[in-house]
Amino acid sequence: MGLGTIETPDRNKAKNYKLSVVVPLYNSELFMCRTIDSILSSSLDSIELILIDDGSLDNSREIAQRYAKNYKCVRAYHQENK
């Protein structure tokens, strides 16, 4: 996956989630960990967290990738700023 493209998730590989939460990101490094941690610690079962980085200039992209690597229910996508 390269910068400027959003890939469609392969649903054949994904778990059947009951709820998808989409979080748009743009230069969000100061508060995104608190937001993501709050969603992940909720009492909701079977959630999918989709992080969409819109060409951030800070460390938002790297933080999103770290969460996606460490949590199966988190997916991170990156695109050029639009």
PDB file with SEQRES, HELIX, SHEET and CRYST1 records, atoms N, CA, C and O in Angstrom:
SEQRES   1 A   82  MET GLY LEU GLY THR ILE GLU THR PRO ASP ARG ASN LYS          
SEQRES   2 A   82  ALA LYS ASN TYR LYS LEU SER VAL VAL VAL PRO LEU TYR          
SEQRES   3 A   82  ASN SER GLU LEU PHE MET CYS ARG THR ILE ASP SER ILE          
SEQRES   4 A   82  LEU SER SER SER LEU ASP SER ILE GLU LEU ILE LEU ILE          
SEQRES   5 A   82  ASP ASP GLY SER LEU ASP ASN SER ARG GLU ILE ALA GLN          
SEQRES   6 A   82  ARG TYR ALA LYS ASN TYR LYS CYS VAL ARG ALA TYR HIS          
SEQRES   7 A   82  GLN GLU ASN LYS                                              
HELIX    1 AA1 MET A   32  LEU A   40  1                                   9    
HELIX    2 AA2 SER A   60  ASN A   70  1                                  11    
SHEET    1 AA1 3 LEU A  19  LEU A  25  0                                        
SHEET    2 AA1 3 ILE A  47  ASP A  54  1                                        
SHEET    3 AA1 3 VAL A  74  GLN A  79  1                                        
CRYST1    1.000    1.000    1.000  90.00  90.00  90.00 P 1           1          
ATOM      1  N   MET A   1       0.857  -1.177   0.000  1.00  0.00           N  
ATOM      2  CA  MET A   1       0.000   0.000   0.000  1.00  0.00           C  
ATOM      3  C   MET A   1       0.894   1.228   0.000  1.00  0.00           C  
ATOM      4  O   MET A   1       1.740   1.379   0.882  1.00  0.00           O  
ATOM      5  N   GLY A   2       0.722   2.088  -0.960  1.00  0.00           N  
ATOM      6  CA  GLY A   2       1.546   3.274  -1.048  1.00  0.00           C  
ATOM      7  C   GLY A   2       0.773   4.523  -0.696  1.00  0.00           C  
ATOM      8  O   GLY A   2      -0.458   4.528  -0.663  1.00  0.00           O  
ATOM      9  N   LEU A   3       1.506   5.566  -0.438  1.00  0.00           N  
ATOM     10  CA  LEU A   3       0.883   6.848  -0.145  1.00  0.00           C  
ATOM     11  C   LEU A   3       0.055   7.289  -1.345  1.00  0.00           C  
ATOM     12  O   LEU A   3       0.500   7.188  -2.489  1.00  0.00           O  
ATOM     13  N   GLY A   4      -1.133   7.770  -1.079  1.00  0.00           N  
ATOM     14  CA  GLY A   4      -1.978   8.252  -2.156  1.00  0.00           C  
ATOM     15  C   GLY A   4      -2.994   7.238  -2.638  1.00  0.00           C  
ATOM     16  O   GLY A   4      -3.805   7.545  -3.511  1.00  0.00           O  
ATOM     17  N   THR A   5      -2.966   6.042  -2.089  1.00  0.00           N  
ATOM     18  CA  THR A   5      -3.950   5.041  -2.471  1.00  0.00           C  
ATOM     19  C   THR A   5      -4.607   4.457  -1.232  1.00  0.00           C  
ATOM     20  O   THR A   5      -3.970   4.277  -0.194  1.00  0.00           O  
ATOM     21  N   ILE A   6      -5.866   4.171  -1.363  1.00  0.00           N  
ATOM     22  CA  ILE A   6      -6.576   3.475  -0.286  1.00  0.00           C  
ATOM     23  C   ILE A   6      -6.960   2.124  -0.846  1.00  0.00           C  
ATOM     24  O   ILE A   6      -7.647   2.033  -1.863  1.00  0.00           O  
ATOM     25  N   GLU A   7      -6.519   1.088  -0.187  1.00  0.00           N  
ATOM     26  CA  GLU A   7      -6.844  -0.252  -0.632  1.00  0.00           C  
ATOM     27  C   GLU A   7      -8.117  -0.723   0.061  1.00  0.00           C  
ATOM     28  O   GLU A   7      -8.338  -0.441   1.239  1.00  0.00           O  
ATOM     29  N   THR A   8      -8.933  -1.433  -0.672  1.00  0.00           N  
ATOM     30  CA  THR A   8     -10.146  -1.993  -0.106  1.00  0.00           C  
ATOM     31  C   THR A   8      -9.775  -3.213   0.724  1.00  0.00           C  
ATOM     32  O   THR A   8      -9.032  -4.075   0.254  1.00  0.00           O  
ATOM     33  N   PRO A   9     -10.286  -3.301   1.964  1.00  0.00           N  
ATOM     34  CA  PRO A   9      -9.966  -4.459   2.789  1.00  0.00           C  
ATOM     35  C   PRO A   9     -10.450  -5.754   2.141  1.00  0.00           C  
ATOM     36  O   PRO A   9     -11.508  -5.780   1.514  1.00  0.00           O  
ATOM     37  N   ASP A  10      -9.686  -6.809   2.291  1.00  0.00           N  
ATOM     38  CA  ASP A  10     -10.070  -8.115   1.787  1.00  0.00           C  
ATOM     39  C   ASP A  10     -10.994  -8.756   2.811  1.00  0.00           C  
ATOM     40  O   ASP A  10     -10.531  -9.258   3.836  1.00  0.00           O  
ATOM     41  N   ARG A  11     -12.268  -8.745   2.551  1.00  0.00           N  
ATOM     42  CA  ARG A  11     -13.251  -9.261   3.501  1.00  0.00           C  
ATOM     43  C   ARG A  11     -13.140 -10.764   3.698  1.00  0.00           C  
ATOM     44  O   ARG A  11     -13.632 -11.290   4.696  1.00  0.00           O  
ATOM     45  N   ASN A  12     -12.493 -11.477   2.751  1.00  0.00           N  
ATOM     46  CA  ASN A  12     -12.317 -12.908   2.935  1.00  0.00           C  
ATOM     47  C   ASN A  12     -11.338 -13.204   4.064  1.00  0.00           C  
ATOM     48  O   ASN A  12     -11.411 -14.259   4.694  1.00  0.00           O  
ATOM     49  N   LYS A  13     -10.424 -12.275   4.318  1.00  0.00           N  
ATOM     50  CA  LYS A  13      -9.446 -12.450   5.384  1.00  0.00           C  
ATOM     51  C   LYS A  13      -9.926 -11.843   6.697  1.00  0.00           C  
ATOM     52  O   LYS A  13      -9.419 -12.197   7.761  1.00  0.00           O  
ATOM     53  N   ALA A  14     -10.890 -10.939   6.637  1.00  0.00           N  
ATOM     54  CA  ALA A  14     -11.337 -10.213   7.827  1.00  0.00           C  
ATOM     55  C   ALA A  14     -12.331 -11.032   8.625  1.00  0.00           C  
ATOM     56  O   ALA A  14     -13.084 -11.843   8.085  1.00  0.00           O  
ATOM     57  N   LYS A  15     -12.309 -10.798   9.917  1.00  0.00           N  
ATOM     58  CA  LYS A  15     -13.280 -11.391  10.823  1.00  0.00           C  
ATOM     59  C   LYS A  15     -14.624 -10.726  10.554  1.00  0.00           C  
ATOM     60  O   LYS A  15     -14.665  -9.600  10.060  1.00  0.00           O  
ATOM     61  N   ASN A  16     -15.700 -11.391  10.864  1.00  0.00           N  
ATOM     62  CA  ASN A  16     -17.025 -10.787  10.723  1.00  0.00           C  
ATOM     63  C   ASN A  16     -17.271  -9.860  11.905  1.00  0.00           C  
ATOM     64  O   ASN A  16     -17.588 -10.308  13.007  1.00  0.00           O  
ATOM     65  N   TYR A  17     -17.123  -8.582  11.663  1.00  0.00           N  
ATOM     66  CA  TYR A  17     -17.306  -7.589  12.708  1.00  0.00           C  
ATOM     67  C   TYR A  17     -18.747  -7.125  12.740  1.00  0.00           C  
ATOM     68  O   TYR A  17     -19.422  -7.069  11.712  1.00  0.00           O  
ATOM     69  N   LYS A  18     -19.212  -6.790  13.940  1.00  0.00           N  
ATOM     70  CA  LYS A  18     -20.566  -6.282  14.097  1.00  0.00           C  
ATOM     71  C   LYS A  18     -20.611  -4.768  13.931  1.00  0.00           C  
ATOM     72  O   LYS A  18     -21.644  -4.207  13.565  1.00  0.00           O  
ATOM     73  N   LEU A  19     -19.496  -4.117  14.201  1.00  0.00           N  
ATOM     74  CA  LEU A  19     -19.453  -2.657  14.140  1.00  0.00           C  
ATOM     75  C   LEU A  19     -18.101  -2.214  13.600  1.00  0.00           C  
ATOM     76  O   LEU A  19     -17.058  -2.680  14.059  1.00  0.00           O  
ATOM     77  N   SER A  20     -18.125  -1.308  12.619  1.00  0.00           N  
ATOM     78  CA  SER A  20     -16.901  -0.704  12.109  1.00  0.00           C  
ATOM     79  C   SER A  20     -16.885   0.755  12.534  1.00  0.00           C  
ATOM     80  O   SER A  20     -17.860   1.481  12.338  1.00  0.00           O  
ATOM     81  N   VAL A  21     -15.769   1.178  13.120  1.00  0.00           N  
ATOM     82  CA  VAL A  21     -15.594   2.566  13.535  1.00  0.00           C  
ATOM     83  C   VAL A  21     -14.509   3.160  12.643  1.00  0.00           C  
ATOM     84  O   VAL A  21     -13.383   2.664  12.609  1.00  0.00           O  
ATOM     85  N   VAL A  22     -14.852   4.227  11.922  1.00  0.00           N  
ATOM     86  CA  VAL A  22     -13.912   4.872  11.017  1.00  0.00           C  
ATOM     87  C   VAL A  22     -13.436   6.165  11.666  1.00  0.00           C  
ATOM     88  O   VAL A  22     -14.242   7.020  12.035  1.00  0.00           O  
ATOM     89  N   VAL A  23     -12.113   6.301  11.803  1.00  0.00           N  
ATOM     90  CA  VAL A  23     -11.527   7.494  12.414  1.00  0.00           C  
ATOM     91  C   VAL A  23     -10.639   8.185  11.386  1.00  0.00           C  
ATOM     92  O   VAL A  23      -9.581   7.664  11.033  1.00  0.00           O  
ATOM     93  N   PRO A  24     -11.059   9.351  10.903  1.00  0.00           N  
ATOM     94  CA  PRO A  24     -10.207  10.102   9.982  1.00  0.00           C  
ATOM     95  C   PRO A  24      -9.083  10.785  10.759  1.00  0.00           C  
ATOM     96  O   PRO A  24      -9.300  11.285  11.863  1.00  0.00           O  
ATOM     97  N   LEU A  25      -7.897  10.805  10.188  1.00  0.00           N  
ATOM     98  CA  LEU A  25      -6.734  11.385  10.864  1.00  0.00           C  
ATOM     99  C   LEU A  25      -6.068  12.419   9.965  1.00  0.00           C  
ATOM    100  O   LEU A  25      -5.874  12.186   8.772  1.00  0.00           O  
ATOM    101  N   TYR A  26      -5.729  13.542  10.541  1.00  0.00           N  
ATOM    102  CA  TYR A  26      -4.885  14.518   9.856  1.00  0.00           C  
ATOM    103  C   TYR A  26      -4.132  15.296  10.929  1.00  0.00           C  
ATOM    104  O   TYR A  26      -4.730  16.067  11.679  1.00  0.00           O  
ATOM    105  N   ASN A  27      -2.834  15.092  10.997  1.00  0.00           N  
ATOM    106  CA  ASN A  27      -1.995  15.739  12.008  1.00  0.00           C  
ATOM    107  C   ASN A  27      -2.614  15.605  13.403  1.00  0.00           C  
ATOM    108  O   ASN A  27      -2.853  16.595  14.095  1.00  0.00           O  
ATOM    109  N   SER A  28      -2.862  14.372  13.787  1.00  0.00           N  
ATOM    110  CA  SER A  28      -3.612  14.068  15.004  1.00  0.00           C  
ATOM    111  C   SER A  28      -2.771  13.449  16.112  1.00  0.00           C  
ATOM    112  O   SER A  28      -3.321  12.959  17.098  1.00  0.00           O  
ATOM    113  N   GLU A  29      -1.468  13.461  15.971  1.00  0.00           N  
ATOM    114  CA  GLU A  29      -0.631  12.708  16.903  1.00  0.00           C  
ATOM    115  C   GLU A  29      -0.816  13.099  18.368  1.00  0.00           C  
ATOM    116  O   GLU A  29      -0.573  12.280  19.254  1.00  0.00           O  
ATOM    117  N   LEU A  30      -1.235  14.322  18.637  1.00  0.00           N  
ATOM    118  CA  LEU A  30      -1.359  14.766  20.028  1.00  0.00           C  
ATOM    119  C   LEU A  30      -2.518  14.127  20.770  1.00  0.00           C  
ATOM    120  O   LEU A  30      -2.482  14.026  21.997  1.00  0.00           O  
ATOM    121  N   PHE A  31      -3.543  13.696  20.054  1.00  0.00           N  
ATOM    122  CA  PHE A  31      -4.705  13.143  20.748  1.00  0.00           C  
ATOM    123  C   PHE A  31      -5.191  11.805  20.197  1.00  0.00           C  
ATOM    124  O   PHE A  31      -6.125  11.228  20.754  1.00  0.00           O  
ATOM    125  N   MET A  32      -4.596  11.300  19.135  1.00  0.00           N  
ATOM    126  CA  MET A  32      -5.132  10.090  18.528  1.00  0.00           C  
ATOM    127  C   MET A  32      -4.947   8.844  19.382  1.00  0.00           C  
ATOM    128  O   MET A  32      -5.796   7.954  19.336  1.00  0.00           O  
ATOM    129  N   CYS A  33      -3.880   8.743  20.156  1.00  0.00           N  
ATOM    130  CA  CYS A  33      -3.694   7.565  21.009  1.00  0.00           C  
ATOM    131  C   CYS A  33      -4.808   7.472  22.054  1.00  0.00           C  
ATOM    132  O   CYS A  33      -5.329   6.391  22.326  1.00  0.00           O  
ATOM    133  N   ARG A  34      -5.158   8.603  22.625  1.00  0.00           N  
ATOM    134  CA  ARG A  34      -6.232   8.606  23.620  1.00  0.00           C  
ATOM    135  C   ARG A  34      -7.555   8.199  22.970  1.00  0.00           C  
ATOM    136  O   ARG A  34      -8.337   7.456  23.565  1.00  0.00           O  
ATOM    137  N   THR A  35      -7.804   8.678  21.766  1.00  0.00           N  
ATOM    138  CA  THR A  35      -9.030   8.333  21.044  1.00  0.00           C  
ATOM    139  C   THR A  35      -9.068   6.843  20.707  1.00  0.00           C  
ATOM    140  O   THR A  35     -10.068   6.171  20.957  1.00  0.00           O  
ATOM    141  N   ILE A  36      -7.985   6.337  20.145  1.00  0.00           N  
ATOM    142  CA  ILE A  36      -7.921   4.928  19.756  1.00  0.00           C  
ATOM    143  C   ILE A  36      -8.010   4.022  20.975  1.00  0.00           C  
ATOM    144  O   ILE A  36      -8.743   3.033  20.960  1.00  0.00           O  
ATOM    145  N   ASP A  37      -7.273   4.349  22.025  1.00  0.00           N  
ATOM    146  CA  ASP A  37      -7.312   3.539  23.244  1.00  0.00           C  
ATOM    147  C   ASP A  37      -8.712   3.506  23.841  1.00  0.00           C  
ATOM    148  O   ASP A  37      -9.153   2.474  24.347  1.00  0.00           O  
ATOM    149  N   SER A  38      -9.406   4.629  23.782  1.00  0.00           N  
ATOM    150  CA  SER A  38     -10.770   4.687  24.297  1.00  0.00           C  
ATOM    151  C   SER A  38     -11.694   3.756  23.509  1.00  0.00           C  
ATOM    152  O   SER A  38     -12.507   3.041  24.095  1.00  0.00           O  
ATOM    153  N   ILE A  39     -11.567   3.767  22.198  1.00  0.00           N  
ATOM    154  CA  ILE A  39     -12.403   2.888  21.367  1.00  0.00           C  
ATOM    155  C   ILE A  39     -12.066   1.425  21.629  1.00  0.00           C  
ATOM    156  O   ILE A  39     -12.963   0.593  21.767  1.00  0.00           O  
ATOM    157  N   LEU A  40     -10.782   1.113  21.697  1.00  0.00           N  
ATOM    158  CA  LEU A  40     -10.364  -0.278  21.909  1.00  0.00           C  
ATOM    159  C   LEU A  40     -10.736  -0.803  23.291  1.00  0.00           C  
ATOM    160  O   LEU A  40     -10.932  -2.006  23.459  1.00  0.00           O  
ATOM    161  N   SER A  41     -10.834   0.066  24.267  1.00  0.00           N  
ATOM    162  CA  SER A  41     -11.158  -0.381  25.620  1.00  0.00           C  
ATOM    163  C   SER A  41     -12.661  -0.376  25.896  1.00  0.00           C  
ATOM    164  O   SER A  41     -13.087  -0.696  27.006  1.00  0.00           O  
ATOM    165  N   SER A  42     -13.462  -0.018  24.900  1.00  0.00           N  
ATOM    166  CA  SER A  42     -14.913   0.004  25.092  1.00  0.00           C  
ATOM    167  C   SER A  42     -15.429  -1.410  25.319  1.00  0.00           C  
ATOM    168  O   SER A  42     -14.733  -2.392  25.064  1.00  0.00           O  
ATOM    169  N   SER A  43     -16.638  -1.489  25.795  1.00  0.00           N  
ATOM    170  CA  SER A  43     -17.239  -2.790  26.083  1.00  0.00           C  
ATOM    171  C   SER A  43     -17.877  -3.418  24.850  1.00  0.00           C  
ATOM    172  O   SER A  43     -18.498  -4.477  24.943  1.00  0.00           O  
ATOM    173  N   LEU A  44     -17.729  -2.774  23.700  1.00  0.00           N  
ATOM    174  CA  LEU A  44     -18.298  -3.310  22.469  1.00  0.00           C  
ATOM    175  C   LEU A  44     -17.555  -4.572  22.038  1.00  0.00           C  
ATOM    176  O   LEU A  44     -16.326  -4.629  22.091  1.00  0.00           O  
ATOM    177  N   ASP A  45     -18.300  -5.565  21.616  1.00  0.00           N  
ATOM    178  CA  ASP A  45     -17.698  -6.788  21.098  1.00  0.00           C  
ATOM    179  C   ASP A  45     -17.605  -6.712  19.585  1.00  0.00           C  
ATOM    180  O   ASP A  45     -18.413  -6.043  18.941  1.00  0.00           O  
ATOM    181  N   SER A  46     -16.653  -7.375  19.034  1.00  0.00           N  
ATOM    182  CA  SER A  46     -16.510  -7.529  17.588  1.00  0.00           C  
ATOM    183  C   SER A  46     -16.489  -6.199  16.841  1.00  0.00           C  
ATOM    184  O   SER A  46     -17.262  -5.994  15.905  1.00  0.00           O  
ATOM    185  N   ILE A  47     -15.602  -5.299  17.256  1.00  0.00           N  
ATOM    186  CA  ILE A  47     -15.481  -4.033  16.535  1.00  0.00           C  
ATOM    187  C   ILE A  47     -14.268  -4.063  15.614  1.00  0.00           C  
ATOM    188  O   ILE A  47     -13.278  -4.747  15.875  1.00  0.00           O  
ATOM    189  N   GLU A  48     -14.372  -3.319  14.557  1.00  0.00           N  
ATOM    190  CA  GLU A  48     -13.286  -3.117  13.618  1.00  0.00           C  
ATOM    191  C   GLU A  48     -12.987  -1.618  13.645  1.00  0.00           C  
ATOM    192  O   GLU A  48     -13.897  -0.800  13.511  1.00  0.00           O  
ATOM    193  N   LEU A  49     -11.734  -1.265  13.817  1.00  0.00           N  
ATOM    194  CA  LEU A  49     -11.338   0.137  13.853  1.00  0.00           C  
ATOM    195  C   LEU A  49     -10.547   0.444  12.591  1.00  0.00           C  
ATOM    196  O   LEU A  49      -9.493  -0.144  12.347  1.00  0.00           O  
ATOM    197  N   ILE A  50     -11.067   1.370  11.793  1.00  0.00           N  
ATOM    198  CA  ILE A  50     -10.440   1.734  10.528  1.00  0.00           C  
ATOM    199  C   ILE A  50      -9.883   3.145  10.667  1.00  0.00           C  
ATOM    200  O   ILE A  50     -10.633   4.100  10.867  1.00  0.00           O  
ATOM    201  N   LEU A  51      -8.564   3.270  10.561  1.00  0.00           N  
ATOM    202  CA  LEU A  51      -7.885   4.549  10.681  1.00  0.00           C  
ATOM    203  C   LEU A  51      -7.521   5.030   9.282  1.00  0.00           C  
ATOM    204  O   LEU A  51      -6.808   4.341   8.552  1.00  0.00           O  
ATOM    205  N   ILE A  52      -8.008   6.211   8.907  1.00  0.00           N  
ATOM    206  CA  ILE A  52      -7.739   6.772   7.589  1.00  0.00           C  
ATOM    207  C   ILE A  52      -6.878   8.020   7.760  1.00  0.00           C  
ATOM    208  O   ILE A  52      -7.360   9.057   8.216  1.00  0.00           O  
ATOM    209  N   ASP A  53      -5.616   7.913   7.396  1.00  0.00           N  
ATOM    210  CA  ASP A  53      -4.699   9.051   7.470  1.00  0.00           C  
ATOM    211  C   ASP A  53      -4.768   9.829   6.162  1.00  0.00           C  
ATOM    212  O   ASP A  53      -4.513   9.281   5.090  1.00  0.00           O  
ATOM    213  N   ASP A  54      -5.111  11.093   6.256  1.00  0.00           N  
ATOM    214  CA  ASP A  54      -5.288  11.945   5.070  1.00  0.00           C  
ATOM    215  C   ASP A  54      -4.039  12.797   4.822  1.00  0.00           C  
ATOM    216  O   ASP A  54      -4.111  14.024   4.760  1.00  0.00           O  
ATOM    217  N   GLY A  55      -2.906  12.126   4.682  1.00  0.00           N  
ATOM    218  CA  GLY A  55      -1.667  12.827   4.344  1.00  0.00           C  
ATOM    219  C   GLY A  55      -1.079  13.651   5.475  1.00  0.00           C  
ATOM    220  O   GLY A  55      -0.565  14.745   5.245  1.00  0.00           O  
ATOM    221  N   SER A  56      -1.150  13.137   6.690  1.00  0.00           N  
ATOM    222  CA  SER A  56      -0.609  13.863   7.842  1.00  0.00           C  
ATOM    223  C   SER A  56       0.858  14.191   7.671  1.00  0.00           C  
ATOM    224  O   SER A  56       1.612  13.449   7.040  1.00  0.00           O  
ATOM    225  N   LEU A  57       1.249  15.317   8.243  1.00  0.00           N  
ATOM    226  CA  LEU A  57       2.638  15.754   8.194  1.00  0.00           C  
ATOM    227  C   LEU A  57       3.371  15.464   9.501  1.00  0.00           C  
ATOM    228  O   LEU A  57       4.577  15.692   9.598  1.00  0.00           O  
ATOM    229  N   ASP A  58       2.656  14.966  10.501  1.00  0.00           N  
ATOM    230  CA  ASP A  58       3.257  14.630  11.789  1.00  0.00           C  
ATOM    231  C   ASP A  58       3.440  13.108  11.867  1.00  0.00           C  
ATOM    232  O   ASP A  58       3.584  12.458  10.831  1.00  0.00           O  
ATOM    233  N   ASN A  59       3.438  12.541  13.050  1.00  0.00           N  
ATOM    234  CA  ASN A  59       3.652  11.103  13.229  1.00  0.00           C  
ATOM    235  C   ASN A  59       2.371  10.287  13.231  1.00  0.00           C  
ATOM    236  O   ASN A  59       2.390   9.128  13.648  1.00  0.00           O  
ATOM    237  N   SER A  60       1.267  10.849  12.784  1.00  0.00           N  
ATOM    238  CA  SER A  60      -0.014  10.135  12.789  1.00  0.00           C  
ATOM    239  C   SER A  60       0.061   8.833  11.995  1.00  0.00           C  
ATOM    240  O   SER A  60      -0.457   7.807  12.436  1.00  0.00           O  
ATOM    241  N   ARG A  61       0.690   8.868  10.853  1.00  0.00           N  
ATOM    242  CA  ARG A  61       0.798   7.668  10.007  1.00  0.00           C  
ATOM    243  C   ARG A  61       1.505   6.537  10.746  1.00  0.00           C  
ATOM    244  O   ARG A  61       1.032   5.400  10.752  1.00  0.00           O  
ATOM    245  N   GLU A  62       2.630   6.850  11.366  1.00  0.00           N  
ATOM    246  CA  GLU A  62       3.402   5.833  12.075  1.00  0.00           C  
ATOM    247  C   GLU A  62       2.630   5.282  13.274  1.00  0.00           C  
ATOM    248  O   GLU A  62       2.680   4.084  13.549  1.00  0.00           O  
ATOM    249  N   ILE A  63       1.931   6.140  13.970  1.00  0.00           N  
ATOM    250  CA  ILE A  63       1.130   5.699  15.118  1.00  0.00           C  
ATOM    251  C   ILE A  63       0.019   4.767  14.642  1.00  0.00           C  
ATOM    252  O   ILE A  63      -0.223   3.725  15.251  1.00  0.00           O  
ATOM    253  N   ALA A  64      -0.652   5.137  13.562  1.00  0.00           N  
ATOM    254  CA  ALA A  64      -1.723   4.297  13.018  1.00  0.00           C  
ATOM    255  C   ALA A  64      -1.176   2.932  12.603  1.00  0.00           C  
ATOM    256  O   ALA A  64      -1.804   1.906  12.863  1.00  0.00           O  
ATOM    257  N   GLN A  65      -0.022   2.917  11.965  1.00  0.00           N  
ATOM    258  CA  GLN A  65       0.587   1.651  11.549  1.00  0.00           C  
ATOM    259  C   GLN A  65       0.948   0.783  12.752  1.00  0.00           C  
ATOM    260  O   GLN A  65       0.800  -0.439  12.711  1.00  0.00           O  
ATOM    261  N   ARG A  66       1.419   1.415  13.818  1.00  0.00           N  
ATOM    262  CA  ARG A  66       1.762   0.664  15.032  1.00  0.00           C  
ATOM    263  C   ARG A  66       0.532  -0.006  15.632  1.00  0.00           C  
ATOM    264  O   ARG A  66       0.595  -1.166  16.038  1.00  0.00           O  
ATOM    265  N   TYR A  67      -0.589   0.718  15.691  1.00  0.00           N  
ATOM    266  CA  TYR A  67      -1.824   0.116  16.202  1.00  0.00           C  
ATOM    267  C   TYR A  67      -2.285  -1.031  15.303  1.00  0.00           C  
ATOM    268  O   TYR A  67      -2.697  -2.080  15.797  1.00  0.00           O  
ATOM    269  N   ALA A  68      -2.216  -0.837  13.989  1.00  0.00           N  
ATOM    270  CA  ALA A  68      -2.638  -1.888  13.059  1.00  0.00           C  
ATOM    271  C   ALA A  68      -1.772  -3.139  13.200  1.00  0.00           C  
ATOM    272  O   ALA A  68      -2.263  -4.257  13.049  1.00  0.00           O  
ATOM    273  N   LYS A  69      -0.515  -2.954  13.482  1.00  0.00           N  
ATOM    274  CA  LYS A  69       0.393  -4.085  13.661  1.00  0.00           C  
ATOM    275  C   LYS A  69       0.103  -4.839  14.960  1.00  0.00           C  
ATOM    276  O   LYS A  69       0.241  -6.061  15.013  1.00  0.00           O  
ATOM    277  N   ASN A  70      -0.298  -4.115  16.003  1.00  0.00           N  
ATOM    278  CA  ASN A  70      -0.470  -4.716  17.328  1.00  0.00           C  
ATOM    279  C   ASN A  70      -1.889  -5.188  17.643  1.00  0.00           C  
ATOM    280  O   ASN A  70      -2.086  -5.920  18.613  1.00  0.00           O  
ATOM    281  N   TYR A  71      -2.870  -4.790  16.853  1.00  0.00           N  
ATOM    282  CA  TYR A  71      -4.262  -5.173  17.104  1.00  0.00           C  
ATOM    283  C   TYR A  71      -4.874  -5.701  15.818  1.00  0.00           C  
ATOM    284  O   TYR A  71      -4.879  -5.008  14.800  1.00  0.00           O  
ATOM    285  N   LYS A  72      -5.388  -6.918  15.857  1.00  0.00           N  
ATOM    286  CA  LYS A  72      -5.983  -7.525  14.665  1.00  0.00           C  
ATOM    287  C   LYS A  72      -7.204  -6.772  14.168  1.00  0.00           C  
ATOM    288  O   LYS A  72      -7.504  -6.801  12.974  1.00  0.00           O  
ATOM    289  N   CYS A  73      -7.913  -6.098  15.069  1.00  0.00           N  
ATOM    290  CA  CYS A  73      -9.152  -5.413  14.679  1.00  0.00           C  
ATOM    291  C   CYS A  73      -8.903  -4.012  14.130  1.00  0.00           C  
ATOM    292  O   CYS A  73      -9.855  -3.326  13.757  1.00  0.00           O  
ATOM    293  N   VAL A  74      -7.648  -3.572  14.071  1.00  0.00           N  
ATOM    294  CA  VAL A  74      -7.323  -2.230  13.585  1.00  0.00           C  
ATOM    295  C   VAL A  74      -6.709  -2.329  12.199  1.00  0.00           C  
ATOM    296  O   VAL A  74      -5.822  -3.144  11.946  1.00  0.00           O  
ATOM    297  N   ARG A  75      -7.212  -1.465  11.296  1.00  0.00           N  
ATOM    298  CA  ARG A  75      -6.658  -1.370   9.957  1.00  0.00           C  
ATOM    299  C   ARG A  75      -6.279   0.093   9.705  1.00  0.00           C  
ATOM    300  O   ARG A  75      -7.021   1.005  10.071  1.00  0.00           O  
ATOM    301  N   ALA A  76      -5.142   0.303   9.089  1.00  0.00           N  
ATOM    302  CA  ALA A  76      -4.673   1.661   8.817  1.00  0.00           C  
ATOM    303  C   ALA A  76      -4.514   1.858   7.318  1.00  0.00           C  
ATOM    304  O   ALA A  76      -3.925   1.025   6.628  1.00  0.00           O  
ATOM    305  N   TYR A  77      -5.042   2.959   6.828  1.00  0.00           N  
ATOM    306  CA  TYR A  77      -4.965   3.305   5.413  1.00  0.00           C  
ATOM    307  C   TYR A  77      -4.417   4.722   5.302  1.00  0.00           C  
ATOM    308  O   TYR A  77      -4.659   5.567   6.163  1.00  0.00           O  
ATOM    309  N   HIS A  78      -3.683   4.962   4.240  1.00  0.00           N  
ATOM    310  CA  HIS A  78      -3.028   6.269   4.056  1.00  0.00           C  
ATOM    311  C   HIS A  78      -3.282   6.770   2.648  1.00  0.00           C  
ATOM    312  O   HIS A  78      -3.291   5.995   1.691  1.00  0.00           O  
ATOM    313  N   GLN A  79      -3.485   8.052   2.533  1.00  0.00           N  
ATOM    314  CA  GLN A  79      -3.679   8.677   1.230  1.00  0.00           C  
ATOM    315  C   GLN A  79      -3.064  10.067   1.262  1.00  0.00           C  
ATOM    316  O   GLN A  79      -2.776  10.608   2.329  1.00  0.00           O  
ATOM    317  N   GLU A  80      -2.866  10.640   0.072  1.00  0.00           N  
ATOM    318  CA  GLU A  80      -2.419  12.030   0.002  1.00  0.00           C  
ATOM    319  C   GLU A  80      -3.540  12.916   0.508  1.00  0.00           C  
ATOM    320  O   GLU A  80      -4.715  12.563   0.408  1.00  0.00           O  
ATOM    321  N   ASN A  81      -3.178  14.054   1.045  1.00  0.00           N  
ATOM    322  CA  ASN A  81      -4.179  14.983   1.571  1.00  0.00           C  
ATOM    323  C   ASN A  81      -5.129  15.440   0.473  1.00  0.00           C  
ATOM    324  O   ASN A  81      -4.722  15.850  -0.614  1.00  0.00           O  
ATOM    325  N   LYS A  82      -6.404  15.350   0.806  1.00  0.00           N  
ATOM    326  CA  LYS A  82      -7.441  15.787  -0.150  1.00  0.00           C  
ATOM    327  C   LYS A  82      -8.323  16.765   0.537  1.00  0.00           C  
ATOM    328  O   LYS A  82      -9.269  17.273  -0.066  1.00  0.00           O  
TER     329      LYS A  82                                                      
END                                                                             
